[in-house]
Amino acid sequence: MTQKIMIVDDDPDVTKFLDIMFRHNGYETCIAPDGKAAVEVFLKEKPDLITLDLEMPEEWGPRFFRKISKAKGFNTPVIVISGVSGREFSIPKAKAFFAKPFDADEVLRKAREILSE
């Protein structure tokens, strides 16, 4: 079964880039433009991994993470990709943190590593 990566980011250039990168490397994707929409997408799509921006309109990434992490049996790994300073303190349970602009090869390598655990 193909693994699914959820991309949560309000920047359409970032979401398009990540979407293409992950799809070209054999993953399915789903996208949410902010933390508010992400809750519904997460519940519907049940992704295997989430890439999460922190600062977005409607609802920030940390608030989205707090909401979904309260769900029974939640164990979906998260990679934070954000330009916000202090990002490594935002989601304590995140598996990795990348600053924008990010190195695509490093993000892909980390996603593969996490999904193979």
N, CA, C and O atoms as a GROMACS GRO file, in nm:
protein
  468
    1MET      N    1   0.084  -0.119   0.000
    1MET     CA    2   0.000   0.000   0.000
    1MET      C    3   0.088   0.125   0.000
    1MET      O    4   0.188   0.130   0.072
    2THR      N    5   0.053   0.222  -0.079
    2THR     CA    6   0.129   0.345  -0.089
    2THR      C    7   0.109   0.429   0.036
    2THR      O    8  -0.003   0.444   0.085
    3GLN      N    9   0.218   0.484   0.087
    3GLN     CA   10   0.210   0.570   0.205
    3GLN      C   11   0.167   0.710   0.164
    3GLN      O   12   0.197   0.757   0.055
    4LYS      N   13   0.095   0.776   0.257
    4LYS     CA   14   0.039   0.907   0.228
    4LYS      C   15   0.101   1.013   0.319
    4LYS      O   16   0.112   0.995   0.440
    5ILE      N   17   0.142   1.124   0.258
    5ILE     CA   18   0.199   1.237   0.330
    5ILE      C   19   0.104   1.355   0.320
    5ILE      O   20   0.063   1.395   0.211
    6MET      N   21   0.069   1.411   0.434
    6MET     CA   22  -0.018   1.529   0.439
    6MET      C   23   0.070   1.654   0.448
    6MET      O   24   0.158   1.663   0.533
    7ILE      N   25   0.044   1.749   0.360
    7ILE     CA   26   0.118   1.875   0.355
    7ILE      C   27   0.027   1.985   0.408
    7ILE      O   28  -0.079   2.012   0.351
    8VAL      N   29   0.069   2.048   0.517
    8VAL     CA   30  -0.010   2.156   0.576
    8VAL      C   31   0.075   2.284   0.567
    8VAL      O   32   0.172   2.301   0.640
    9ASP      N   33   0.035   2.372   0.475
    9ASP     CA   34   0.111   2.496   0.453
    9ASP      C   35   0.023   2.593   0.375
    9ASP      O   36  -0.052   2.553   0.286
   10ASP      N   37   0.032   2.721   0.410
   10ASP     CA   38  -0.049   2.821   0.341
   10ASP      C   39   0.017   2.877   0.216
   10ASP      O   40  -0.047   2.952   0.142
   11ASP      N   41   0.142   2.844   0.191
   11ASP     CA   42   0.213   2.895   0.074
   11ASP      C   43   0.192   2.798  -0.042
   11ASP      O   44   0.243   2.685  -0.038
   12PRO      N   45   0.118   2.839  -0.146
   12PRO     CA   46   0.090   2.748  -0.257
   12PRO      C   47   0.216   2.701  -0.330
   12PRO      O   48   0.217   2.590  -0.385
   13ASP      N   49   0.321   2.782  -0.332
   13ASP     CA   50   0.445   2.738  -0.397
   13ASP      C   51   0.509   2.623  -0.320
   13ASP      O   52   0.560   2.528  -0.379
   14VAL      N   53   0.507   2.632  -0.188
   14VAL     CA   54   0.563   2.526  -0.104
   14VAL      C   55   0.480   2.399  -0.117
   14VAL      O   56   0.536   2.290  -0.134
   15THR      N   57   0.348   2.412  -0.110
   15THR     CA   58   0.265   2.292  -0.118
   15THR      C   59   0.279   2.225  -0.255
   15THR      O   60   0.284   2.103  -0.263
   16LYS      N   61   0.285   2.304  -0.360
   16LYS     CA   62   0.301   2.246  -0.494
   16LYS      C   63   0.435   2.175  -0.507
   16LYS      O   64   0.443   2.064  -0.560
   17PHE      N   65   0.541   2.239  -0.457
   17PHE     CA   66   0.674   2.178  -0.464
   17PHE      C   67   0.678   2.047  -0.387
   17PHE      O   68   0.724   1.945  -0.439
   18LEU      N   69   0.631   2.048  -0.261
   18LEU     CA   70   0.632   1.926  -0.180
   18LEU      C   71   0.544   1.818  -0.241
   18LEU      O   72   0.580   1.700  -0.242
   19ASP      N   73   0.429   1.858  -0.292
   19ASP     CA   74   0.337   1.763  -0.356
   19ASP      C   75   0.406   1.692  -0.472
   19ASP      O   76   0.402   1.570  -0.481
   20ILE      N   77   0.467   1.768  -0.560
   20ILE     CA   78   0.537   1.710  -0.675
   20ILE      C   79   0.653   1.622  -0.629
   20ILE      O   80   0.670   1.511  -0.679
   21MET      N   81   0.732   1.671  -0.535
   21MET     CA   82   0.848   1.596  -0.487
   21MET      C   83   0.805   1.461  -0.428
   21MET      O   84   0.862   1.357  -0.463
   22PHE      N   85   0.707   1.462  -0.340
   22PHE     CA   86   0.664   1.338  -0.276
   22PHE      C   87   0.599   1.243  -0.378
   22PHE      O   88   0.625   1.123  -0.376
   23ARG      N   89   0.515   1.296  -0.466
   23ARG     CA   90   0.450   1.210  -0.566
   23ARG      C   91   0.551   1.146  -0.661
   23ARG      O   92   0.539   1.029  -0.695
   24HIS      N   93   0.652   1.223  -0.702
   24HIS     CA   94   0.754   1.168  -0.791
   24HIS      C   95   0.840   1.064  -0.723
   24HIS      O   96   0.915   0.992  -0.789
   25ASN      N   97   0.831   1.055  -0.593
   25ASN     CA   98   0.907   0.957  -0.518
   25ASN      C   99   0.819   0.846  -0.461
   25ASN      O  100   0.858   0.774  -0.369
   26GLY      N  101   0.699   0.833  -0.518
   26GLY     CA  102   0.615   0.719  -0.488
   26GLY      C  103   0.515   0.732  -0.374
   26GLY      O  104   0.453   0.633  -0.335
   27TYR      N  105   0.498   0.852  -0.321
   27TYR     CA  106   0.404   0.872  -0.212
   27TYR      C  107   0.274   0.934  -0.263
   27TYR      O  108   0.274   1.005  -0.364
   28GLU      N  109   0.165   0.908  -0.194
   28GLU     CA  110   0.041   0.981  -0.216
   28GLU      C  111   0.049   1.105  -0.128
   28GLU      O  112   0.122   1.108  -0.029
   29THR      N  113  -0.027   1.208  -0.164
   29THR     CA  114  -0.029   1.329  -0.082
   29THR      C  115  -0.172   1.379  -0.065
   29THR      O  116  -0.262   1.346  -0.141
   30CYS      N  117  -0.188   1.459   0.038
   30CYS     CA  118  -0.310   1.536   0.058
   30CYS      C  119  -0.264   1.670   0.114
   30CYS      O  120  -0.160   1.678   0.180
   31ILE      N  121  -0.341   1.774   0.088
   31ILE     CA  122  -0.296   1.910   0.121
   31ILE      C  123  -0.403   1.985   0.198
   31ILE      O  124  -0.522   1.973   0.170
   32ALA      N  125  -0.358   2.064   0.296
   32ALA     CA  126  -0.447   2.155   0.369
   32ALA      C  127  -0.378   2.292   0.374
   32ALA      O  128  -0.258   2.299   0.403
   33PRO      N  129  -0.452   2.400   0.346
   33PRO     CA  130  -0.392   2.533   0.342
   33PRO      C  131  -0.372   2.600   0.478
   33PRO      O  132  -0.308   2.705   0.486
   34ASP      N  133  -0.426   2.542   0.583
   34ASP     CA  134  -0.408   2.598   0.717
   34ASP      C  135  -0.448   2.494   0.821
   34ASP      O  136  -0.500   2.387   0.787
   35GLY      N  137  -0.423   2.525   0.947
   35GLY     CA  138  -0.451   2.431   1.054
   35GLY      C  139  -0.597   2.399   1.073
   35GLY      O  140  -0.632   2.289   1.116
   36LYS      N  141  -0.683   2.493   1.040
   36LYS     CA  142  -0.827   2.470   1.056
   36LYS      C  143  -0.876   2.365   0.956
   36LYS      O  144  -0.942   2.268   0.994
   37ALA      N  145  -0.842   2.384   0.830
   37ALA     CA  146  -0.880   2.286   0.726
   37ALA      C  147  -0.808   2.154   0.746
   37ALA      O  148  -0.859   2.048   0.708
   38ALA      N  149  -0.691   2.158   0.806
   38ALA     CA  150  -0.609   2.038   0.823
   38ALA      C  151  -0.676   1.933   0.911
   38ALA      O  152  -0.655   1.814   0.890
   39VAL      N  153  -0.754   1.975   1.009
   39VAL     CA  154  -0.821   1.878   1.097
   39VAL      C  155  -0.912   1.788   1.014
   39VAL      O  156  -0.908   1.666   1.027
   40GLU      N  157  -0.994   1.848   0.929
   40GLU     CA  158  -1.086   1.771   0.846
   40GLU      C  159  -1.010   1.681   0.748
   40GLU      O  160  -1.044   1.564   0.730
   41VAL      N  161  -0.906   1.737   0.685
   41VAL     CA  162  -0.827   1.658   0.590
   41VAL      C  163  -0.761   1.541   0.662
   41VAL      O  164  -0.761   1.429   0.611
   42PHE      N  165  -0.706   1.566   0.779
   42PHE     CA  166  -0.640   1.461   0.856
   42PHE      C  167  -0.738   1.347   0.888
   42PHE      O  168  -0.705   1.230   0.868
   43LEU      N  169  -0.856   1.381   0.936
   43LEU     CA  170  -0.954   1.279   0.973
   43LEU      C  171  -1.002   1.200   0.851
   43LEU      O  172  -1.025   1.079   0.861
   44LYS      N  173  -1.016   1.266   0.738
   44LYS     CA  174  -1.063   1.200   0.617
   44LYS      C  175  -0.954   1.114   0.552
   44LYS      O  176  -0.980   1.001   0.511
   45GLU      N  177  -0.833   1.168   0.543
   45GLU     CA  178  -0.726   1.104   0.467
   45GLU      C  179  -0.640   1.005   0.546
   45GLU      O  180  -0.580   0.915   0.487
   46LYS      N  181  -0.632   1.021   0.677
   46LYS     CA  182  -0.552   0.934   0.764
   46LYS      C  183  -0.408   0.916   0.711
   46LYS      O  184  -0.368   0.805   0.676
   47PRO      N  185  -0.332   1.026   0.704
   47PRO     CA  186  -0.197   1.018   0.648
   47PRO      C  187  -0.100   0.941   0.738
   47PRO      O  188  -0.123   0.922   0.858
   48ASP      N  189   0.009   0.897   0.676
   48ASP     CA  190   0.114   0.825   0.748
   48ASP      C  191   0.219   0.920   0.804
   48ASP      O  192   0.295   0.883   0.893
   49LEU      N  193   0.223   1.044   0.751
   49LEU     CA  194   0.320   1.146   0.791
   49LEU      C  195   0.260   1.282   0.761
   49LEU      O  196   0.184   1.297   0.665
   50ILE      N  197   0.295   1.381   0.842
   50ILE     CA  198   0.248   1.518   0.821
   50ILE      C  199   0.369   1.611   0.812
   50ILE      O  200   0.458   1.606   0.896
   51THR      N  201   0.372   1.696   0.707
   51THR     CA  202   0.466   1.808   0.707
   51THR      C  203   0.384   1.929   0.748
   51THR      O  204   0.276   1.952   0.694
   52LEU      N  205   0.434   2.005   0.844
   52LEU     CA  206   0.353   2.108   0.907
   52LEU      C  207   0.424   2.242   0.914
   52LEU      O  208   0.532   2.254   0.973
   53ASP      N  209   0.362   2.343   0.854
   53ASP     CA  210   0.406   2.482   0.871
   53ASP      C  211   0.351   2.528   1.005
   53ASP      O  212   0.253   2.472   1.055
   54LEU      N  213   0.412   2.629   1.063
   54LEU     CA  214   0.366   2.677   1.194
   54LEU      C  215   0.276   2.799   1.184
   54LEU      O  216   0.172   2.805   1.249
   55GLU      N  217   0.317   2.895   1.105
   55GLU     CA  218   0.244   3.022   1.099
   55GLU      C  219   0.158   3.026   0.973
   55GLU      O  220   0.208   3.036   0.861
   56MET      N  221   0.025   3.018   0.995
   56MET     CA  222  -0.070   3.017   0.884
   56MET      C  223  -0.194   3.095   0.924
   56MET      O  224  -0.220   3.114   1.043
   57PRO      N  225  -0.272   3.140   0.825
   57PRO     CA  226  -0.398   3.207   0.859
   57PRO      C  227  -0.497   3.106   0.916
   57PRO      O  228  -0.475   2.985   0.907
   58GLU      N  229  -0.604   3.154   0.972
   58GLU     CA  230  -0.711   3.071   1.029
   58GLU      C  231  -0.666   3.001   1.156
   58GLU      O  232  -0.720   3.027   1.264
   59GLU      N  233  -0.568   2.912   1.144
   59GLU     CA  234  -0.523   2.840   1.263
   59GLU      C  235  -0.378   2.797   1.245
   59GLU      O  236  -0.341   2.740   1.142
   60TRP      N  237  -0.299   2.824   1.345
   60TRP     CA  238  -0.157   2.792   1.340
   60TRP      C  239  -0.133   2.643   1.351
   60TRP      O  240  -0.217   2.568   1.401
   61GLY      N  241  -0.017   2.600   1.306
   61GLY     CA  242   0.021   2.459   1.311
   61GLY      C  243   0.020   2.399   1.451
   61GLY      O  244  -0.032   2.289   1.468
   62PRO      N  245   0.074   2.468   1.552
   62PRO     CA  246   0.073   2.409   1.687
   62PRO      C  247  -0.068   2.383   1.740
   62PRO      O  248  -0.090   2.283   1.809
   63ARG      N  249  -0.162   2.469   1.709
   63ARG     CA  250  -0.300   2.447   1.755
   63ARG      C  251  -0.360   2.325   1.685
   63ARG      O  252  -0.427   2.243   1.749
   64PHE      N  253  -0.336   2.313   1.555
   64PHE     CA  254  -0.381   2.195   1.481
   64PHE      C  255  -0.322   2.069   1.544
   64PHE      O  256  -0.393   1.971   1.566
   65PHE      N  257  -0.191   2.071   1.572
   65PHE     CA  258  -0.126   1.954   1.630
   65PHE      C  259  -0.185   1.917   1.765
   65PHE      O  260  -0.206   1.799   1.794
   66ARG      N  261  -0.212   2.017   1.849
   66ARG     CA  262  -0.272   1.989   1.980
   66ARG      C  263  -0.407   1.921   1.964
   66ARG      O  264  -0.440   1.828   2.038
   67LYS      N  265  -0.486   1.967   1.867
   67LYS     CA  266  -0.619   1.908   1.845
   67LYS      C  267  -0.609   1.761   1.802
   67LYS      O  268  -0.676   1.675   1.859
   68ILE      N  269  -0.527   1.734   1.702
   68ILE     CA  270  -0.522   1.597   1.651
   68ILE      C  271  -0.449   1.503   1.745
   68ILE      O  272  -0.479   1.383   1.749
   69SER      N  273  -0.354   1.554   1.820
   69SER     CA  274  -0.277   1.466   1.908
   69SER      C  275  -0.360   1.416   2.026
   69SER      O  276  -0.320   1.323   2.096
   70LYS      N  277  -0.476   1.478   2.050
   70LYS     CA  278  -0.566   1.432   2.157
   70LYS      C  279  -0.652   1.314   2.114
   70LYS      O  280  -0.716   1.250   2.197
   71ALA      N  281  -0.654   1.285   1.983
   71ALA     CA  282  -0.734   1.174   1.932
   71ALA      C  283  -0.680   1.042   1.984
   71ALA      O  284  -0.559   1.023   1.995
   72LYS      N  285  -0.770   0.952   2.014
   72LYS     CA  286  -0.732   0.820   2.066
   72LYS      C  287  -0.642   0.749   1.965
   72LYS      O  288  -0.676   0.739   1.847
   73GLY      N  289  -0.530   0.700   2.011
   73GLY     CA  290  -0.438   0.625   1.927
   73GLY      C  291  -0.356   0.709   1.830
   73GLY      O  292  -0.294   0.653   1.740
   74PHE      N  293  -0.353   0.840   1.848
   74PHE     CA  294  -0.277   0.926   1.756
   74PHE      C  295  -0.128   0.893   1.765
   74PHE      O  296  -0.070   0.894   1.874
   75ASN      N  297  -0.068   0.864   1.652
   75ASN     CA  298   0.077   0.839   1.649
   75ASN      C  299   0.138   0.878   1.515
   75ASN      O  300   0.244   0.826   1.478
   76THR      N  301   0.074   0.968   1.442
   76THR     CA  302   0.123   1.012   1.312
   76THR      C  303   0.245   1.101   1.330
   76THR      O  304   0.236   1.203   1.398
   77PRO      N  305   0.359   1.065   1.271
   77PRO     CA  306   0.478   1.148   1.284
   77PRO      C  307   0.463   1.281   1.210
   77PRO      O  308   0.391   1.292   1.110
   78VAL      N  309   0.533   1.382   1.262
   78VAL     CA  310   0.526   1.518   1.207
   78VAL      C  311   0.667   1.569   1.177
   78VAL      O  312   0.760   1.553   1.256
   79ILE      N  313   0.681   1.632   1.061
   79ILE     CA  314   0.801   1.708   1.025
   79ILE      C  315   0.759   1.854   1.017
   79ILE      O  316   0.670   1.888   0.939
   80VAL      N  317   0.821   1.940   1.096
   80VAL     CA  318   0.792   2.083   1.093
   80VAL      C  319   0.880   2.148   0.986
   80VAL      O  320   1.001   2.130   0.985
   81ILE      N  321   0.815   2.224   0.897
   81ILE     CA  322   0.886   2.301   0.794
   81ILE      C  323   0.835   2.444   0.806
   81ILE      O  324   0.722   2.472   0.766
   82SER      N  325   0.917   2.533   0.861
   82SER     CA  326   0.868   2.668   0.890
   82SER      C  327   0.982   2.769   0.892
   82SER      O  328   1.098   2.736   0.917
   83GLY      N  329   0.946   2.892   0.864
   83GLY     CA  330   1.040   3.002   0.873
   83GLY      C  331   1.041   3.068   1.009
   83GLY      O  332   1.118   3.161   1.033
   84VAL      N  333   0.956   3.021   1.099
   84VAL     CA  334   0.944   3.081   1.233
   84VAL      C  335   1.064   3.042   1.317
   84VAL      O  336   1.100   2.924   1.323
   85SER      N  337   1.124   3.139   1.383
   85SER     CA  338   1.235   3.106   1.472
   85SER      C  339   1.180   3.034   1.595
   85SER      O  340   1.066   3.057   1.635
   86GLY      N  341   1.260   2.949   1.653
   86GLY     CA  342   1.215   2.871   1.767
   86GLY      C  343   1.129   2.753   1.727
   86GLY      O  344   1.066   2.691   1.813
   87ARG      N  345   1.127   2.719   1.597
   87ARG     CA  346   1.041   2.612   1.546
   87ARG      C  347   1.066   2.479   1.617
   87ARG      O  348   0.975   2.397   1.631
   88GLU      N  349   1.191   2.458   1.662
   88GLU     CA  350   1.222   2.331   1.726
   88GLU      C  351   1.156   2.316   1.864
   88GLU      O  352   1.158   2.207   1.922
   89PHE      N  353   1.098   2.424   1.915
   89PHE     CA  354   1.028   2.418   2.044
   89PHE      C  355   0.876   2.414   2.027
   89PHE      O  356   0.803   2.399   2.125
   90SER      N  357   0.829   2.427   1.904
   90SER     CA  358   0.686   2.442   1.878
   90SER      C  359   0.606   2.312   1.891
   90SER      O  360   0.497   2.311   1.948
   91ILE      N  361   0.659   2.206   1.840
   91ILE     CA  362   0.593   2.075   1.843
   91ILE      C  363   0.696   1.978   1.905
   91ILE      O  364   0.774   1.917   1.832
   92PRO      N  365   0.695   1.966   2.036
   92PRO     CA  366   0.798   1.884   2.102
   92PRO      C  367   0.810   1.741   2.051
   92PRO      O  368   0.918   1.683   2.055
   93LYS      N  369   0.701   1.684   2.002
   93LYS     CA  370   0.704   1.544   1.956
   93LYS      C  371   0.738   1.531   1.808
   93LYS      O  372   0.737   1.420   1.755
   94ALA      N  373   0.770   1.641   1.741
   94ALA     CA  374   0.803   1.634   1.598
   94ALA      C  375   0.930   1.552   1.577
   94ALA      O  376   1.021   1.554   1.660
   95LYS      N  377   0.933   1.481   1.466
   95LYS     CA  378   1.048   1.396   1.433
   95LYS      C  379   1.163   1.473   1.372
   95LYS      O  380   1.278   1.428   1.376
   96ALA      N  381   1.133   1.592   1.313
   96ALA     CA  382   1.237   1.673   1.248
   96ALA      C  383   1.187   1.816   1.231
   96ALA      O  384   1.067   1.842   1.231
   97PHE      N  385   1.283   1.907   1.217
   97PHE     CA  386   1.254   2.049   1.197
   97PHE      C  387   1.340   2.101   1.084
   97PHE      O  388   1.461   2.080   1.082
   98PHE      N  389   1.276   2.169   0.989
   98PHE     CA  390   1.348   2.229   0.877
   98PHE      C  391   1.308   2.375   0.864
   98PHE      O  392   1.190   2.410   0.875
   99ALA      N  393   1.409   2.460   0.839
   99ALA     CA  394   1.385   2.602   0.818
   99ALA      C  395   1.353   2.625   0.670
   99ALA      O  396   1.406   2.558   0.582
  100LYS      N  397   1.265   2.723   0.646
  100LYS     CA  398   1.240   2.767   0.508
  100LYS      C  399   1.343   2.874   0.476
  100LYS      O  400   1.368   2.960   0.561
  101PRO      N  401   1.403   2.874   0.360
  101PRO     CA  402   1.392   2.772   0.256
  101PRO      C  403   1.463   2.644   0.301
  101PRO      O  404   1.564   2.649   0.372
  102PHE      N  405   1.410   2.530   0.258
  102PHE     CA  406   1.462   2.402   0.302
  102PHE      C  407   1.533   2.328   0.189
  102PHE      O  408   1.514   2.359   0.072
  103ASP      N  409   1.615   2.232   0.228
  103ASP     CA  410   1.685   2.146   0.133
  103ASP      C  411   1.592   2.029   0.101
  103ASP      O  412   1.565   1.946   0.188
  104ALA      N  413   1.543   2.023  -0.022
  104ALA     CA  414   1.445   1.921  -0.061
  104ALA      C  415   1.498   1.780  -0.039
  104ALA      O  416   1.424   1.692   0.006
  105ASP      N  417   1.624   1.757  -0.070
  105ASP     CA  418   1.682   1.623  -0.054
  105ASP      C  419   1.682   1.582   0.093
  105ASP      O  420   1.657   1.466   0.125
  106GLU      N  421   1.709   1.676   0.183
  106GLU     CA  422   1.709   1.646   0.326
  106GLU      C  423   1.569   1.615   0.376
  106GLU      O  424   1.550   1.523   0.456
  107VAL      N  425   1.470   1.690   0.331
  107VAL     CA  426   1.331   1.666   0.371
  107VAL      C  427   1.287   1.528   0.321
  107VAL      O  428   1.226   1.451   0.396
  108LEU      N  429   1.317   1.497   0.197
  108LEU     CA  430   1.280   1.367   0.141
  108LEU      C  431   1.352   1.254   0.214
  108LEU      O  432   1.290   1.152   0.245
  109ARG      N  433   1.479   1.270   0.242
  109ARG     CA  434   1.555   1.168   0.314
  109ARG      C  435   1.494   1.142   0.451
  109ARG      O  436   1.478   1.027   0.492
  110LYS      N  437   1.460   1.250   0.522
  110LYS     CA  438   1.401   1.236   0.656
  110LYS      C  439   1.263   1.172   0.649
  110LYS      O  440   1.230   1.088   0.732
  111ALA      N  441   1.182   1.209   0.550
  111ALA     CA  442   1.050   1.149   0.534
  111ALA      C  443   1.063   0.998   0.509
  111ALA      O  444   0.990   0.919   0.568
  112ARG      N  445   1.156   0.960   0.423
  112ARG     CA  446   1.178   0.817   0.396
  112ARG      C  447   1.220   0.743   0.522
  112ARG      O  448   1.172   0.634   0.552
  113GLU      N  449   1.311   0.804   0.595
  113GLU     CA  450   1.361   0.743   0.719
  113GLU      C  451   1.245   0.722   0.820
  113GLU      O  452   1.232   0.614   0.878
  114ILE      N  453   1.164   0.824   0.838
  114ILE     CA  454   1.052   0.815   0.933
  114ILE      C  455   0.950   0.710   0.888
  114ILE      O  456   0.902   0.631   0.969
  115LEU      N  457   0.919   0.709   0.760
  115LEU     CA  458   0.817   0.617   0.709
  115LEU      C  459   0.865   0.472   0.704
  115LEU      O  460   0.784   0.381   0.690
  116SER      N  461   0.995   0.451   0.714
  116SER     CA  462   1.047   0.314   0.713
  116SER      C  463   1.062   0.257   0.854
  116SER      O  464   1.098   0.140   0.871
  117GLU      N  465   1.036   0.339   0.956
  117GLU     CA  466   1.048   0.292   1.096
  117GLU      C  467   0.940   0.192   1.130
  117GLU      O  468   0.936   0.142   1.242
   0.00000   0.00000   0.00000
